[in-house]
Amino acid sequence: MPTTAKKTKYYLDIDPDLRNRVKAFASLKGKTMRDWLIEAIIAKLEDEIDASEGLASLTKAEGTLSLESYLESRQDNTKKAD
């Protein structure tokens, strides 16, 4: 018999106006408020992960140029074009 992950319920205290806006927007998209919120949470999580990975990649020096090297290469290209 396969085991399934136990789902956890979370209760949010949100302003009634915000709840109504979320519910209305979800409805316009043909979704339940629960489904819309789960999609929004996943999208936010993916954005945060992408941002973290992007920042981490900025710390890697491999394959990068110093500012001085970049500016020198630009000057060299300008001289060759003249």
C-alpha angles and dihedrals in degrees: 000000000000118000121228128208113259112243119227123215120221125194119207128202103214133158114269090237092056091046091052092049092050092046092048094047092047090050091052088055091049093247137119118251089247093054092045092050092048090051090048092050092049092048091050091047092050090049091051092048091048091049092049092049091047092052091047091053090054090064092059110096096191112116095008133117129224115243090250092053092048093050091048091052090050091051091048091051091049092051091049091051092054 
